[in-house]
């Protein structure tokens, strides 16, 4: 299927050695912060005894990262071993179709080849097709849902397409809805103002399937997990089990069951995590009672950091993301440094702690290493951003030097150093070193000190590696569509001359006649050319000023930034402080105009190569 003759060899080999392979259970929380569990944060306002027990019985990582700071991208990275920033995977892709292509190999594909039974329960959030499944899309059920777990290596699936944050609400089993959403729910948002509730505790009205109760969705998924484990324990055991349990907690809406209300000191969010911890405990209990625990490798983590605002910290005194700054969706550590615990009795030492830098994409290579499979040979081009940390599992104090990694398009990590781009929203190829700050996380985990001035070479090295990663990206066709749409929206904010009439979008650039046939390849070429030209212009711009002028300019940027001034005001303050000569001013203006022109031309090319909607 995804790899030809090699699959049969792997499957036969996997069946022969099934007894030597552990069962694997991956429990993936949804929007849970590093500091939510007490084992990571003794001052947490949320009791998490079962997660803490898992840590006592296994290995806890303190520098583990989700592949991105949002749901879809992280799940893609976990399952494929590919950095989502490499292929342009973001949350917006799910409304366009399946995010994982048919020729992309997943952990489930690999483990099935190794003789595993592969099962998934919970939140998919990687798209289905051809119906489209954005929150406002209408599903058609005349055909089976394709592009989901069963088309990505899993033998079975029970769960939901995304979080219970938007209709239609229904369960999926395999490729079919358990019941079609033919009913209507008024939702719970209409009572918010009257009850003065947090909007994050409510869900909107919409189509719903008979028997689907949003407040009971988490419990239903947990029950399914327990049934699977019990059924596997009762089977002949000839094949090991891989179970991917993608929880819905604590993603909004926060819907803790009545028995969990008031069990934390962090409001409904904290109570929801108490429920999550309870469900983790149920899974651990059934593994023990079934006799599978001793032969099961359990991994617990979260797809990104918590959506926990400064006012939440002030209200409850709880730091969901621990000492780290930022939240879900940001390039700060709080957006992607997450809990990560591995338990494997007799193989992974108990109560161990590791500071090794790892990413969820690395789980793929680690399991391949465990199975003594060379990923590069078995799946050429697959799991390109996966690096085994098996040596750390065996000896937590061992050295582990992971290559540099991009987390979201807004940061680059190498060792203790982190380059983070202060300007949000820019395309990766538009990033400039002037927008970057440099932190050493060993001494500054909250990213409060910019060490750029004293470590210019390190800053330049990390930026060069980041640029090399960006230049080598291979955006998916769906990602190209999203990028083009973003470009369109930005263009609408600044209407060109002549301005379009009210109610219209105005004329679009002419399309490349070969765009429909060569869209992805042409886009890749354009991206690389653009990145090289932009880098050259930025280099020339940086060379206009002396080192003293650059230092004065950078120092002058701090006050406007602190006052939330951006754009023209920020640039004017920096230019004035640099004390440029007349000739320097002319050179800088000319280069800035050239950069702006290049950016406009690229946006036009993107729109010209946008695939036509079917």
Backbone torsions as a table, in degrees:
resi	resn	phi	psi	omega
1	UNK	NA	-84.8	-178.1
2	UNK	-83.1	-24.4	168.6
3	UNK	-136.6	140.6	-169.8
4	UNK	-74.1	-112.9	-168.6
5	UNK	-60.8	-27.8	-176.9
6	UNK	-60.6	-30.3	-176.7
7	UNK	-59.7	-42.5	-178.0
8	UNK	-62.3	-41.9	179.0
9	UNK	-61.3	-45.9	-179.1
10	UNK	-64.7	-39.5	-178.0
11	UNK	-66.0	-42.9	179.7
12	UNK	-65.2	-41.5	178.8
13	UNK	-65.0	-39.8	-179.5
14	UNK	-64.8	-40.5	-179.1
15	UNK	-65.8	-35.9	-177.9
16	UNK	-67.2	-30.5	-175.0
17	UNK	-112.2	20.4	-175.6
18	UNK	-56.5	-37.2	-176.9
19	UNK	-65.8	-22.0	-178.5
20	UNK	-87.7	-9.2	-174.6
21	UNK	-98.0	137.2	178.7
22	UNK	-76.7	154.2	164.3
23	UNK	-66.8	152.2	-178.2
24	UNK	-129.9	123.9	176.7
25	UNK	-122.1	116.5	176.6
26	UNK	-105.3	116.7	178.0
27	UNK	-104.6	116.9	-172.1
28	UNK	-116.7	104.8	176.8
29	UNK	-72.1	164.9	-174.1
30	UNK	-121.3	104.9	179.5
31	UNK	72.4	34.3	178.2
32	UNK	-96.9	131.4	-176.6
33	UNK	-84.2	161.0	179.5
34	UNK	-58.0	-37.2	-174.1
35	UNK	-91.9	7.9	-179.0
36	UNK	-75.0	-37.8	-179.0
37	UNK	-86.4	140.4	-173.1
38	UNK	-68.3	-21.9	178.7
39	UNK	-67.8	-27.1	175.2
40	UNK	-91.5	-27.1	-173.7
41	UNK	-140.8	92.8	-178.5
42	UNK	-57.0	-19.5	-179.8
43	UNK	-94.4	8.3	178.1
44	UNK	-58.1	142.3	178.6
45	UNK	-90.4	11.1	-175.4
46	UNK	-123.4	119.0	176.6
47	UNK	-72.5	128.1	180.0
48	UNK	-132.9	64.2	-174.7
49	UNK	-62.3	-32.6	-176.8
50	UNK	-77.0	-38.8	174.9
51	UNK	-67.1	-38.2	177.7
52	UNK	-64.6	-37.9	177.2
53	UNK	-63.1	-42.2	178.4
54	UNK	-57.3	-41.3	179.2
55	UNK	-67.4	-38.9	178.5
56	UNK	-64.3	-31.6	-176.9
57	UNK	-94.5	0.4	-177.4
58	UNK	-146.5	-151.1	-175.4
59	UNK	-113.2	127.6	179.8
60	UNK	-107.6	128.3	177.2
61	UNK	-96.5	136.5	-179.9
62	UNK	-103.2	-5.8	-178.6
63	UNK	-134.8	49.8	179.5
64	UNK	-101.3	146.4	-172.1
65	UNK	-132.8	138.9	170.1
66	UNK	-72.0	153.2	-178.6
67	UNK	-61.6	-23.3	178.2
68	UNK	-150.1	-173.7	179.6
69	UNK	-108.3	14.5	177.3
70	UNK	-137.4	164.8	-167.6
71	UNK	-63.1	-60.1	-174.6
72	UNK	-58.4	-47.9	-176.4
73	UNK	-61.4	-42.8	-178.9
74	UNK	-66.4	-40.2	-179.9
75	UNK	-66.4	-36.8	175.2
76	UNK	-61.6	-47.1	-179.0
77	UNK	-64.1	-41.4	179.1
78	UNK	-59.9	-46.2	-173.4
79	UNK	-79.2	-30.0	-175.2
80	UNK	-103.2	-18.6	-174.5
81	UNK	73.3	15.3	179.5
82	UNK	-113.2	131.7	177.4
83	UNK	-62.1	122.2	-178.1
84	UNK	-60.5	-26.2	177.5
85	UNK	-67.6	-23.8	179.5
86	UNK	-69.1	-35.1	-176.2
87	UNK	-109.6	1.9	176.1
88	UNK	79.5	22.0	-178.1
89	UNK	-76.3	124.6	176.7
90	UNK	-139.3	171.5	-177.9
91	UNK	-56.9	-33.9	-174.8
92	UNK	-66.5	-11.4	-176.9
93	UNK	-73.3	-25.4	-171.8
94	UNK	-65.0	-24.7	178.3
95	UNK	-76.3	-7.7	-177.5
96	UNK	-102.8	-14.5	-179.3
97	UNK	145.3	-172.2	-179.4
98	UNK	-63.6	134.1	-178.0
99	UNK	-79.8	-38.2	179.6
100	UNK	-86.7	120.4	-179.6
101	UNK	-71.4	157.9	-177.4
102	UNK	-63.6	-28.3	-178.4
103	UNK	-92.5	4.0	177.7
104	UNK	-88.4	130.0	179.8
105	UNK	-85.3	142.0	179.4
106	UNK	-117.1	169.1	174.1
107	UNK	-57.0	-39.3	179.9
108	UNK	-64.4	-41.9	175.3
109	UNK	-57.3	-49.0	-177.2
110	UNK	-60.5	-48.6	-177.0
111	UNK	-69.0	-32.6	174.0
112	UNK	-62.8	-40.9	176.5
113	UNK	-62.0	-26.7	179.5
114	UNK	-87.7	6.3	176.2
115	UNK	98.2	5.4	-178.0
116	UNK	-80.3	149.2	162.6
117	UNK	-84.1	129.5	-173.4
118	UNK	-116.6	122.6	-177.1
119	UNK	-133.2	147.2	177.0
120	UNK	-131.1	140.9	175.8
121	UNK	-135.8	136.3	172.5
122	UNK	117.2	-141.2	-172.1
123	UNK	-88.4	121.3	178.9
124	UNK	-82.9	-65.9	176.0
125	UNK	56.1	32.8	174.9
126	UNK	-125.7	20.2	170.2
127	UNK	83.4	151.0	172.2
128	UNK	-129.9	164.2	177.7
129	UNK	-147.3	167.2	-1.4
130	UNK	-90.1	17.8	-170.7
131	UNK	-74.6	-30.5	-170.3
132	UNK	82.4	139.5	-176.8
133	UNK	-141.0	34.1	172.2
134	UNK	-67.3	162.8	-175.5
135	UNK	-56.7	-25.6	-178.3
136	UNK	-108.8	9.6	178.5
137	UNK	-83.3	154.1	176.8
138	UNK	-101.3	126.0	178.9
139	UNK	-80.9	146.2	169.9
140	UNK	-114.0	131.8	-175.1
141	UNK	-111.4	19.9	179.5
142	UNK	-72.9	-20.5	179.0
143	UNK	-127.0	157.5	177.9
144	UNK	-61.7	150.4	175.9
145	UNK	-73.6	125.0	-178.2
146	UNK	-115.8	163.4	179.4
147	UNK	86.0	0.8	-178.6
148	UNK	-90.5	-159.7	-175.6
149	UNK	-54.0	-39.8	-177.5
150	UNK	-68.5	-19.0	175.9
151	UNK	-96.3	4.9	-178.4
152	UNK	-126.1	27.9	171.8
153	UNK	102.6	-6.7	-178.4
154	UNK	-90.4	140.5	178.2
155	UNK	-78.2	-28.0	180.0
156	UNK	-149.2	157.9	177.9
157	UNK	-149.3	134.0	167.8
158	UNK	-136.3	127.8	179.6
159	UNK	166.5	-149.3	-176.9
160	UNK	-129.8	160.4	-176.4
161	UNK	-73.2	-31.6	-178.4
162	UNK	-157.5	-173.0	178.7
163	UNK	-66.4	166.2	-178.7
164	UNK	-84.6	52.7	-177.8
165	UNK	-110.7	0.6	178.2
166	UNK	-169.6	147.6	-179.6
167	UNK	-75.3	167.0	-0.5
168	UNK	-76.7	145.6	-177.8
169	UNK	-100.7	118.4	178.2
170	UNK	-166.4	156.5	175.8
171	UNK	-89.9	152.4	175.7
172	UNK	-121.5	135.5	170.7
173	UNK	-125.4	118.5	-174.9
174	UNK	68.9	-116.1	178.2
175	UNK	-114.0	9.6	-174.5
176	UNK	-123.3	148.2	172.0
177	UNK	-68.9	141.2	174.8
178	UNK	-62.1	-40.7	172.2
179	UNK	-150.2	137.8	-179.3
180	UNK	-70.7	146.8	-178.9
181	UNK	-77.3	77.9	-177.4
182	UNK	-97.1	-7.2	179.5
183	UNK	-96.7	-176.5	-179.4
184	UNK	-135.8	134.7	174.7
185	UNK	-115.4	137.8	177.0
186	UNK	-74.9	-5.7	-178.2
187	UNK	71.8	-171.3	-179.5
188	UNK	-122.4	2.6	-177.1
189	UNK	-74.1	-22.2	-176.4
190	UNK	-66.8	-23.1	-177.5
191	UNK	-94.8	3.7	-173.3
192	UNK	-60.5	-50.2	-174.4
193	UNK	-64.5	-41.7	-177.8
194	UNK	-64.5	-41.3	-176.4
195	UNK	-93.0	-3.2	-179.0
196	UNK	54.2	43.4	178.4
197	UNK	-88.7	160.4	173.7
198	UNK	-71.4	131.6	-179.2
199	UNK	-59.5	-20.3	-179.0
200	UNK	-77.0	-0.7	177.5
201	UNK	-101.7	4.3	-172.7
202	UNK	-122.8	157.9	176.4
203	UNK	-125.8	151.1	-173.4
204	UNK	-80.2	165.5	177.3
205	UNK	-70.9	161.7	176.1
206	UNK	159.7	-173.6	-178.6
207	UNK	-67.9	142.9	-178.7
208	UNK	-147.3	146.4	179.0
209	UNK	-82.0	147.8	176.6
210	UNK	-61.7	127.5	-179.7
211	UNK	94.3	-9.3	178.6
212	UNK	-88.5	118.7	178.3
213	UNK	-118.5	110.5	-176.1
214	UNK	-51.5	-38.9	-178.0
215	UNK	-67.5	-16.6	-177.1
216	UNK	-107.5	4.6	-174.4
217	UNK	-62.8	-43.3	-178.4
218	UNK	-63.8	-44.3	179.7
219	UNK	-63.5	-37.2	179.5
220	UNK	-63.7	-41.5	179.3
221	UNK	-67.3	-40.7	178.6
222	UNK	-62.7	-41.1	177.9
223	UNK	-60.4	-39.8	178.8
224	UNK	-63.5	-41.2	178.5
225	UNK	-60.9	-44.5	-179.4
226	UNK	-63.3	-41.2	177.6
227	UNK	-61.1	-41.9	-179.1
228	UNK	-63.6	-45.0	-178.8
229	UNK	-64.9	-43.7	179.0
230	UNK	-63.2	-42.3	179.9
231	UNK	-64.9	-37.3	179.8
232	UNK	-68.4	-40.4	178.8
233	UNK	-62.5	-31.2	-178.7
234	UNK	-84.7	-7.7	-178.6
235	UNK	-80.4	-179.8	-178.2
236	UNK	-73.8	-10.4	176.2
237	UNK	72.2	16.2	-178.6
238	UNK	-72.0	-22.0	178.8
239	UNK	-126.1	135.3	177.4
240	UNK	-72.7	164.1	-176.0
241	UNK	-108.2	134.4	166.5
242	UNK	-114.3	118.8	-178.6
243	UNK	-123.5	119.6	177.3
244	UNK	-104.2	109.3	-177.1
245	UNK	-106.6	99.2	-177.6
246	UNK	-95.3	96.3	-176.0
247	UNK	-69.0	161.2	175.8
248	UNK	-98.0	-18.7	-179.8
249	UNK	-82.9	150.1	-5.4
250	UNK	-100.0	34.9	176.6
251	UNK	-59.3	146.7	175.6
252	UNK	-65.4	149.7	0.3
253	UNK	-76.7	141.7	178.5
254	UNK	-75.9	112.8	-173.2
255	UNK	-128.7	59.7	179.5
256	UNK	-65.8	143.1	177.1
257	UNK	-66.2	159.5	-176.1
258	UNK	-57.1	-30.7	-178.7
259	UNK	-72.9	-9.9	-179.1
260	UNK	-107.7	-6.4	-179.0
261	UNK	-63.4	130.2	178.7
262	UNK	78.3	7.8	-178.2
263	UNK	-82.2	-7.0	176.7
264	UNK	-124.5	176.9	173.6
265	UNK	-111.3	26.3	-179.1
266	UNK	-127.0	32.9	174.9
267	UNK	66.8	-161.8	-178.3
268	UNK	-58.5	-34.1	178.2
269	UNK	-61.3	-50.3	-179.9
270	UNK	-62.7	-39.5	178.8
271	UNK	-63.8	-35.2	179.0
272	UNK	-65.7	-36.2	178.3
273	UNK	-73.5	-31.9	172.7
274	UNK	-59.4	-40.7	176.7
275	UNK	-64.4	-43.6	177.5
276	UNK	-56.9	-48.0	-178.9
277	UNK	-61.9	-38.6	177.4
278	UNK	-60.1	-41.6	-179.7
279	UNK	-69.9	-36.1	173.2
280	UNK	-60.0	-42.3	178.3
281	UNK	-61.6	-38.1	178.5
282	UNK	-64.3	-39.0	178.2
283	UNK	-65.6	-45.0	179.1
284	UNK	-62.3	-38.6	-178.8
285	UNK	-65.5	-44.7	-178.2
286	UNK	-69.0	-30.9	174.3
287	UNK	-63.8	-41.1	178.6
288	UNK	-66.4	-50.6	-175.0
289	UNK	-65.1	-30.6	-179.2
290	UNK	-83.5	-9.8	-178.2
291	UNK	83.2	6.7	-177.5
292	UNK	-87.8	-16.4	-171.3
293	UNK	-55.4	-43.2	-174.3
294	UNK	-67.5	-20.2	-179.9
295	UNK	-111.4	22.0	-175.8
296	UNK	-124.3	128.8	173.5
297	UNK	-91.4	118.1	-179.3
298	UNK	-108.2	131.0	176.1
299	UNK	-119.0	129.9	175.6
300	UNK	-123.2	131.4	176.4
301	UNK	-159.7	-169.3	-179.9
302	UNK	-136.1	150.8	-175.0
303	UNK	-75.3	-16.8	174.8
304	UNK	-174.5	-179.1	179.9
305	UNK	-74.0	177.9	-176.2
306	UNK	-83.2	147.0	171.0
307	UNK	-86.7	79.1	-173.1
308	UNK	-126.6	112.5	-169.8
309	UNK	-84.8	162.2	176.8
310	UNK	-55.3	-37.3	179.2
311	UNK	-68.1	-26.9	175.1
312	UNK	-68.6	-41.1	178.1
313	UNK	-61.8	-43.2	-179.1
314	UNK	-66.3	-39.9	-176.8
315	UNK	-70.1	-44.1	-172.8
316	UNK	-105.6	-11.6	-177.0
317	UNK	68.4	22.4	-178.2
318	UNK	-114.8	129.7	178.4
319	UNK	-104.5	94.2	-176.0
320	UNK	-60.1	-33.1	-179.6
321	UNK	-101.6	20.0	177.2
322	UNK	65.3	-140.7	-178.1
323	UNK	-78.9	-6.6	-172.0
324	UNK	-82.3	145.1	177.8
325	UNK	-82.0	160.4	175.5
326	UNK	86.8	172.1	-178.6
327	UNK	-137.6	-178.3	171.9
328	UNK	-46.1	139.2	176.4
329	UNK	87.6	0.1	-179.5
330	UNK	-116.3	161.9	178.5
331	UNK	-84.2	-6.4	174.8
332	UNK	-63.9	160.1	-178.0
333	UNK	-57.2	-35.1	-180.0
334	UNK	-62.3	-18.2	179.0
335	UNK	-80.3	-22.2	-172.9
336	UNK	-145.2	-6.5	172.3
337	UNK	-84.4	122.0	-167.4
338	UNK	-133.4	164.8	173.8
339	UNK	-61.0	144.5	177.1
340	UNK	-153.3	114.2	-176.1
341	UNK	-131.2	136.8	178.1
342	UNK	-125.3	126.1	175.2
343	UNK	-121.2	128.8	176.7
344	UNK	-149.8	92.4	-174.2
345	UNK	-52.5	131.6	178.5
346	UNK	81.8	-11.6	-178.7
347	UNK	-116.7	-45.1	177.9
348	UNK	-103.6	125.1	-177.2
349	UNK	-63.3	142.1	-179.7
350	UNK	-75.1	158.0	176.9
351	UNK	52.3	32.8	-180.0
352	UNK	-96.3	152.7	179.2
353	UNK	-133.6	137.3	177.9
354	UNK	-129.9	138.0	175.1
355	UNK	-97.9	12.8	-179.9
356	UNK	-62.0	140.1	176.3
357	UNK	-80.9	118.8	177.6
358	UNK	-136.0	163.3	179.2
359	UNK	-130.2	151.8	178.7
360	UNK	-58.7	-27.4	176.4
361	UNK	-60.7	-21.8	-175.5
362	UNK	-77.5	-13.1	-179.2
363	UNK	-62.9	-36.9	-179.6
364	UNK	-57.2	-55.1	-177.8
365	UNK	-64.8	-32.7	179.7
366	UNK	-65.3	-43.7	178.2
367	UNK	-69.2	-33.7	176.1
368	UNK	-67.0	-41.2	177.4
369	UNK	-61.3	-41.9	178.4
370	UNK	-60.7	-35.7	-179.9
371	UNK	-89.3	3.2	-179.8
372	UNK	57.9	43.4	177.9
373	UNK	-112.5	131.0	175.9
374	UNK	-83.3	106.2	-175.8
375	UNK	-60.4	-41.0	-176.6
376	UNK	-60.7	-35.8	179.9
377	UNK	-82.9	-39.3	-176.6
378	UNK	-71.8	-38.1	-176.9
379	UNK	-135.4	77.0	-178.6
380	UNK	-54.1	126.3	179.4
381	UNK	85.9	-8.2	-179.2
382	UNK	-88.9	158.6	175.7
383	UNK	46.3	48.5	-172.2
384	UNK	-67.4	-20.0	-176.7
385	UNK	-115.7	30.4	-178.1
386	UNK	-110.3	129.2	-177.7
387	UNK	-132.1	122.4	-173.7
388	UNK	-63.2	137.3	171.8
389	UNK	-119.2	28.2	179.7
390	UNK	-58.4	-36.3	-179.7
391	UNK	-61.6	-32.2	178.8
392	UNK	-72.6	-36.0	177.7
393	UNK	-62.4	-38.8	-178.8
394	UNK	-76.5	-40.7	-179.4
395	UNK	-135.7	91.0	-174.2
396	UNK	-56.4	-24.0	-178.8
397	UNK	-88.2	-1.4	-178.1
398	UNK	-69.7	153.4	178.3
399	UNK	-70.6	139.6	177.5
400	UNK	-140.7	111.9	-177.3
401	UNK	-108.5	97.2	179.5
402	UNK	-82.4	139.2	174.0
403	UNK	-59.0	164.0	-179.6
404	UNK	-58.6	153.0	-179.0
405	UNK	-140.4	143.7	172.0
406	UNK	-92.8	129.5	173.8
407	UNK	-120.8	114.6	-162.5
408	UNK	59.5	-179.7	176.9
409	UNK	-85.5	6.7	-172.8
410	UNK	-106.5	7.1	179.7
411	UNK	-156.8	159.0	176.2
412	UNK	-139.5	129.0	-175.3
413	UNK	-117.2	133.7	175.3
414	UNK	-145.5	110.5	-176.3
415	UNK	62.7	-132.3	178.3
416	UNK	-83.7	-9.0	-175.5
417	UNK	-89.1	141.7	177.6
418	UNK	-136.6	125.7	173.7
419	UNK	-99.1	122.8	-178.9
420	UNK	-127.2	134.8	-178.5
421	UNK	-88.8	121.6	-175.1
422	UNK	-70.9	-26.3	-178.7
423	UNK	-89.9	121.4	-178.9
424	UNK	-90.3	154.7	171.2
425	UNK	91.5	-12.1	-178.5
426	UNK	-75.8	150.1	173.7
427	UNK	-66.6	152.8	-177.7
428	UNK	-56.5	-41.3	-178.1
429	UNK	-72.9	-12.4	179.1
430	UNK	-91.2	-4.3	-177.3
431	UNK	-66.8	137.6	177.9
432	UNK	-122.0	150.6	-178.7
433	UNK	-63.3	-24.8	178.2
434	UNK	-65.2	-22.4	-179.6
435	UNK	-87.6	-4.1	-171.0
436	UNK	-98.1	144.4	171.6
437	UNK	-117.2	155.6	-175.2
438	UNK	-122.2	129.4	179.1
439	UNK	-126.3	150.3	169.0
440	UNK	-108.7	107.0	-171.3
441	UNK	-71.5	-17.1	178.9
442	UNK	-62.1	-39.4	-179.6
443	UNK	-108.9	-5.5	-175.6
444	UNK	-142.9	65.6	-177.3
445	UNK	-63.4	-22.6	-179.5
446	UNK	-87.4	1.8	176.6
447	UNK	56.1	52.3	-178.7
448	UNK	-98.7	-20.7	-174.3
449	UNK	-113.3	121.2	175.3
450	UNK	-86.5	114.6	-176.6
451	UNK	-101.2	21.1	-175.5
452	UNK	-60.1	-45.3	-174.6
453	UNK	-62.5	-41.3	-176.5
454	UNK	-84.8	-7.8	-176.7
455	UNK	-137.4	53.1	-175.4
456	UNK	-61.4	-38.8	-178.9
457	UNK	-65.7	-43.0	178.4
458	UNK	-63.0	-42.9	179.0
459	UNK	-60.3	-44.7	-179.3
460	UNK	-66.3	-38.4	-179.6
461	UNK	-65.0	-45.4	179.3
462	UNK	-65.3	-37.6	179.6
463	UNK	-66.8	-38.4	178.7
464	UNK	-64.8	-39.9	178.2
465	UNK	-67.1	-38.4	176.9
466	UNK	-61.8	-45.5	179.6
467	UNK	-61.9	-38.6	179.3
468	UNK	-64.0	-39.6	177.2
469	UNK	-62.4	-46.2	-178.5
470	UNK	-62.9	-41.3	-178.8
471	UNK	-65.4	-25.8	-177.8
472	UNK	-94.1	5.0	-178.0
473	UNK	-64.5	151.9	176.7
474	UNK	-129.4	85.2	-174.4
475	UNK	-65.9	136.8	175.1
476	UNK	-66.9	152.8	176.3
477	UNK	-54.5	-38.4	177.6
478	UNK	-63.6	-38.7	179.9
479	UNK	-67.2	-35.6	177.4
480	UNK	-62.8	-39.9	177.6
481	UNK	-61.7	-44.6	-179.1
482	UNK	-64.6	-43.4	178.8
483	UNK	-59.9	-43.6	-179.0
484	UNK	-63.8	-39.7	179.8
485	UNK	-65.8	-38.5	176.7
486	UNK	-61.7	-41.3	178.7
487	UNK	-62.9	-39.1	178.2
488	UNK	-61.7	-45.2	-177.8
489	UNK	-63.9	-40.6	178.8
490	UNK	-64.9	-38.1	179.1
491	UNK	-65.5	-32.7	179.5
492	UNK	-69.8	-28.0	179.9
493	UNK	-69.4	-26.6	179.4
494	UNK	-124.0	84.6	-174.7
495	UNK	-62.6	139.5	179.9
496	UNK	-86.4	176.0	179.3
497	UNK	-102.3	130.2	1.5
498	UNK	-76.8	149.6	-178.0
499	UNK	-72.8	143.8	179.1
500	UNK	-70.4	156.4	177.3
501	UNK	-69.1	155.7	179.4
502	UNK	-57.9	134.5	177.5
503	UNK	88.6	0.5	177.5
504	UNK	-122.4	164.2	179.7
505	UNK	-94.1	-6.6	-179.9
506	UNK	82.8	173.4	-177.7
507	UNK	-68.6	144.3	176.4
508	UNK	-102.3	152.8	178.6
509	UNK	-59.4	149.2	178.8
510	UNK	-62.0	143.6	-177.8
511	UNK	-86.0	144.6	174.7
512	UNK	-64.0	127.4	-177.7
513	UNK	-61.9	-22.8	179.9
514	UNK	-97.9	5.7	-173.1
515	UNK	-60.0	-42.0	-175.7
516	UNK	-65.7	-29.9	-178.6
517	UNK	-88.4	-38.4	-173.3
518	UNK	-117.2	24.5	-175.1
519	UNK	-50.7	-60.7	-176.6
520	UNK	-61.1	-43.2	-179.3
521	UNK	-65.8	-42.3	-179.7
522	UNK	-65.9	-40.0	178.9
523	UNK	-61.1	-41.0	179.3
524	UNK	-62.6	-43.7	179.5
525	UNK	-63.4	-45.5	179.4
526	UNK	-60.9	-40.7	-179.4
527	UNK	-62.5	-45.4	-179.2
528	UNK	-65.6	-43.8	178.7
529	UNK	-61.7	-44.6	-179.8
530	UNK	-61.8	-45.2	-178.6
531	UNK	-60.9	-41.8	-179.2
532	UNK	-66.3	-44.7	179.8
533	UNK	-65.8	-43.4	179.6
534	UNK	-62.5	-41.7	179.2
535	UNK	-61.9	-38.1	179.7
536	UNK	-67.1	-43.0	178.4
537	UNK	-64.9	-41.8	178.6
538	UNK	-63.7	-37.6	178.4
539	UNK	-63.9	-42.6	178.4
540	UNK	-64.5	-41.2	-179.8
541	UNK	-62.7	-41.9	179.9
542	UNK	-66.2	-26.1	-177.4
543	UNK	-83.7	-5.7	-178.6
544	UNK	-71.7	-39.1	-174.7
545	UNK	-93.8	152.8	173.8
546	UNK	-77.4	166.8	178.9
547	UNK	-60.6	-38.9	-180.0
548	UNK	-64.3	-41.3	179.3
549	UNK	-66.3	-37.6	178.4
550	UNK	-64.1	-42.2	179.2
551	UNK	-63.6	-41.7	179.0
552	UNK	-65.5	-39.7	179.7
553	UNK	-65.2	-46.1	-179.0
554	UNK	-64.7	-37.3	178.5
555	UNK	-65.2	-36.7	-178.7
556	UNK	-71.7	-19.7	-179.3
557	UNK	-72.3	-24.1	-171.0
558	UNK	-65.8	-42.5	-177.8
559	UNK	-65.7	-50.2	177.8
560	UNK	-59.2	-38.0	179.1
561	UNK	-64.0	-40.4	178.2
562	UNK	-64.0	-28.5	179.9
563	UNK	-92.0	10.4	178.5
564	UNK	64.3	27.3	175.4
565	UNK	-90.3	136.1	-178.8
566	UNK	-134.6	-176.2	173.5
567	UNK	59.6	-127.8	-174.2
568	UNK	-62.3	-42.0	-178.3
569	UNK	-62.5	-41.3	-179.8
570	UNK	-67.5	-44.4	-178.9
571	UNK	-65.3	-41.0	-179.7
572	UNK	-62.1	-42.1	179.3
573	UNK	-64.3	-40.9	-179.5
574	UNK	-68.6	-43.7	-180.0
575	UNK	-62.9	-41.9	-179.5
576	UNK	-62.6	-40.8	-178.7
577	UNK	-69.9	-27.3	-178.3
578	UNK	-71.3	-21.9	178.6
579	UNK	61.7	49.4	-176.4
580	UNK	-71.4	146.7	173.7
581	UNK	-74.2	170.7	179.3
582	UNK	-61.4	-40.8	-178.7
583	UNK	-67.3	-40.3	177.8
584	UNK	-63.4	-40.3	179.9
585	UNK	-60.6	-43.2	179.3
586	UNK	-63.1	-43.6	-179.2
587	UNK	-63.4	-44.1	-179.3
588	UNK	-63.1	-44.7	-179.8
589	UNK	-62.5	-42.2	-179.7
590	UNK	-63.9	-42.4	-179.8
591	UNK	-68.5	-38.4	178.4
592	UNK	-65.1	-38.3	177.3
593	UNK	-65.0	-39.3	178.7
594	UNK	-65.3	-39.4	178.8
595	UNK	-65.4	-44.0	179.2
596	UNK	-63.0	-40.7	179.0
597	UNK	-64.1	-42.5	179.7
598	UNK	-62.0	-41.6	179.6
599	UNK	-63.8	-40.5	178.6
600	UNK	-64.6	-42.1	-179.4
601	UNK	-63.8	-38.2	179.9
602	UNK	-66.2	-41.4	178.8
603	UNK	-61.0	-38.9	178.5
604	UNK	-64.8	-40.0	178.9
605	UNK	-65.6	-39.0	178.4
606	UNK	-60.2	-44.7	-180.0
607	UNK	-66.6	-34.5	-178.8
608	UNK	-69.2	-30.1	-178.4
609	UNK	-98.6	7.2	179.4
610	UNK	-64.5	128.1	178.1
611	UNK	-61.2	141.5	178.7
612	UNK	-68.9	143.2	177.2
613	UNK	-69.8	136.9	-179.5
614	UNK	-81.7	NA	NA
